[in-house]
Amino acid sequence: MNPRPSRVARRVIAATFCLSLLVMLTLSATQPLGPARATQTFTVQMYGDDMTLEYEFIPANLTINVGDTVTWIDEAGTHTATSLPNQAEWWDSGPLTLDQTFSHTFTHPGTYNYTSLIDPDMYGTIVVQQPAPEFPGSAAAVVVALAALFALFIERRLRGREGREALGFHPTASSKGY
């Protein structure tokens, strides 16, 4: 019959686990343990009908991450992609004609409204957000495994008669050796 670990032993094991979890979270918050997130490029079409003179940005609303790039491509008429004033970032494509492109990489989170200076009825919004943190699963597994090994080491180290009695382990008459 195996002796059951005492309350103190269970606390030592729980404290070891909690400490390892704290170390793991601290490391993941302060150091990039995995590969950097790949940035993306999004395309916005400047589209419309030259006969009806109705033009629009497609998509008109876009949500991206900091570091991503938006490329505008003119597919009808002459237009600009120009940010409105008083925003964290400013850009102006200048006049673009058929099949010309303009790109801007966003470096600050926020909501950005833009228009075409040639056709102010064209407008769009880009929401730039911080990318969700990537939790490095492999690093987490290593930290948890190390914590388990440390807890096992502590438990084995305390298996001596004095350690067992100090932690509330009471060997039975039938248990021989440790």
C-alpha positions as CSV (number, residue, x, y, z in Angstrom):
1,M,0.0,0.0,0.0
2,N,1.4,3.3,-1.0
3,P,1.3,6.2,1.5
4,R,-0.8,9.1,0.4
5,P,1.1,12.5,0.1
6,S,0.4,14.9,3.0
7,R,-1.1,18.3,2.6
8,V,2.4,19.8,2.7
9,A,3.6,17.6,-0.1
10,R,0.6,18.4,-2.2
11,R,1.2,22.1,-1.6
12,V,4.9,21.7,-2.7
13,I,3.8,20.0,-5.9
14,A,1.1,22.6,-6.6
15,A,3.4,25.5,-5.8
16,T,6.0,24.0,-8.2
17,F,3.4,23.7,-11.0
18,C,2.2,27.3,-10.4
19,L,5.7,28.7,-10.4
20,S,6.4,26.9,-13.7
21,L,3.2,28.3,-15.2
22,L,4.2,31.8,-14.1
23,V,7.6,31.4,-15.7
24,M,6.0,30.1,-18.9
25,L,3.6,33.0,-19.1
26,T,6.3,35.5,-18.4
27,L,8.6,34.1,-21.1
28,S,5.8,34.1,-23.7
29,A,4.9,37.7,-22.9
30,T,8.5,39.1,-23.0
31,Q,10.2,37.0,-25.7
32,P,9.0,35.9,-29.1
33,L,9.5,32.1,-28.7
34,G,8.1,31.3,-32.1
35,P,8.3,32.6,-35.6
36,A,7.0,36.1,-36.3
37,R,3.5,36.4,-37.7
38,A,3.5,36.7,-41.4
39,T,2.0,39.9,-42.7
40,Q,-0.6,39.9,-45.3
41,T,-1.5,42.1,-48.3
42,F,-5.1,43.0,-49.0
43,T,-6.5,44.4,-52.2
44,V,-9.1,47.1,-52.5
45,Q,-10.6,47.7,-55.9
46,M,-11.5,51.1,-57.1
47,Y,-14.5,50.0,-59.1
48,G,-17.3,51.7,-60.9
49,D,-19.3,52.3,-64.0
50,D,-18.0,55.1,-66.3
51,M,-21.5,55.4,-67.8
52,T,-23.4,56.0,-64.6
53,L,-20.4,57.6,-62.8
54,E,-21.1,55.5,-59.7
55,Y,-17.8,54.4,-58.2
56,E,-16.9,52.6,-55.0
57,F,-14.1,50.9,-53.0
58,I,-14.5,47.1,-52.9
59,P,-14.5,46.1,-50.1
60,A,-15.5,49.4,-48.5
61,N,-14.7,48.1,-45.0
62,L,-11.7,46.1,-44.1
63,T,-10.2,44.8,-40.9
64,I,-6.4,44.1,-40.9
65,N,-3.5,43.7,-38.4
66,V,-0.7,46.1,-37.7
67,G,2.0,45.4,-40.3
68,D,-0.4,44.4,-43.0
69,T,-0.4,46.2,-46.4
70,V,-3.4,47.4,-48.4
71,T,-3.0,47.7,-52.2
72,W,-5.6,49.8,-54.1
73,I,-6.0,49.0,-57.8
74,D,-7.9,51.4,-60.1
75,E,-10.3,49.4,-62.3
76,A,-12.3,52.3,-63.7
77,G,-11.7,56.0,-64.3
78,T,-9.2,58.1,-62.4
79,H,-9.3,58.1,-58.5
80,T,-7.2,58.5,-55.4
81,A,-7.0,56.6,-52.2
82,T,-6.5,59.4,-49.6
83,S,-6.8,59.2,-45.9
84,L,-8.9,61.8,-44.1
85,P,-7.1,64.3,-41.8
86,N,-6.5,63.8,-38.1
87,Q,-5.7,60.1,-38.1
88,A,-2.6,58.3,-36.8
89,E,-1.4,57.6,-40.3
90,W,-1.7,59.5,-43.6
91,W,-1.5,58.4,-47.2
92,D,-2.4,59.7,-50.6
93,S,-2.0,57.7,-53.7
94,G,-2.2,60.6,-56.1
95,P,-4.3,60.2,-59.2
96,L,-4.4,56.5,-60.3
97,T,-5.7,55.5,-63.8
98,L,-6.8,52.2,-65.1
99,D,-4.7,49.2,-63.7
100,Q,-2.4,51.4,-61.6
101,T,-1.9,50.5,-58.0
102,F,-0.9,52.1,-54.7
103,S,0.1,50.3,-51.5
104,H,0.3,51.4,-47.8
105,T,1.6,49.4,-44.9
106,F,-0.2,50.2,-41.6
107,T,2.0,50.5,-38.5
108,H,-0.4,51.8,-35.9
109,P,-3.7,50.4,-34.7
110,G,-6.8,52.5,-35.2
111,T,-9.7,53.2,-37.5
112,Y,-8.8,54.9,-40.8
113,N,-11.4,56.6,-43.1
114,Y,-10.4,57.4,-46.6
115,T,-11.8,58.8,-49.8
116,S,-11.1,59.6,-53.4
117,L,-10.3,63.2,-53.8
118,I,-11.6,63.0,-57.4
119,D,-14.9,61.4,-56.4
120,P,-15.6,62.2,-52.8
121,D,-18.7,59.9,-52.8
122,M,-16.2,57.0,-52.7
123,Y,-15.2,56.3,-49.2
124,G,-13.9,53.4,-47.2
125,T,-12.8,52.4,-43.7
126,I,-9.9,50.3,-42.6
127,V,-9.7,49.0,-39.0
128,V,-6.2,48.1,-38.0
129,Q,-5.8,46.0,-34.9
130,Q,-3.0,44.5,-32.9
131,P,-2.5,40.9,-34.0
132,A,-3.6,38.3,-31.4
133,P,-0.6,37.0,-29.5
134,E,0.6,33.6,-30.6
135,F,1.1,31.3,-27.7
136,P,4.1,29.1,-28.5
137,G,2.7,25.6,-27.7
138,S,6.1,23.9,-27.9
139,A,7.7,26.2,-25.4
140,A,4.7,25.7,-23.1
141,A,5.1,21.9,-23.3
142,V,8.8,22.2,-22.4
143,V,8.1,24.4,-19.4
144,V,5.3,22.1,-18.1
145,A,7.5,19.1,-18.6
146,L,10.3,20.7,-16.7
147,A,8.0,21.7,-13.9
148,A,6.7,18.1,-13.7
149,L,10.3,16.8,-13.5
150,F,11.2,19.3,-10.8
151,A,8.1,18.3,-8.8
152,L,9.1,14.7,-9.2
153,F,12.7,15.5,-8.1
154,I,11.4,17.2,-5.0
155,E,9.1,14.4,-4.2
156,R,11.9,11.8,-4.7
157,R,14.3,13.9,-2.6
158,L,11.8,13.9,0.2
159,R,11.3,10.2,0.2
160,G,14.0,9.6,2.9
161,R,12.5,8.6,6.3
162,E,13.0,12.0,7.9
163,G,11.6,13.8,4.8
164,R,8.6,11.5,4.6
165,E,7.7,12.0,8.3
166,A,8.3,15.7,8.1
167,L,5.9,15.9,5.1
168,G,3.3,13.7,6.8
169,F,4.1,10.4,4.9
170,H,3.5,7.5,7.2
171,P,5.0,4.3,5.9
172,T,2.9,1.2,6.7
173,A,4.3,-1.9,8.2
174,S,4.1,-3.7,4.9
175,S,6.1,-1.1,2.9
176,K,9.7,-2.0,2.8
177,G,12.2,0.4,1.3
178,Y,11.7,3.6,-0.5
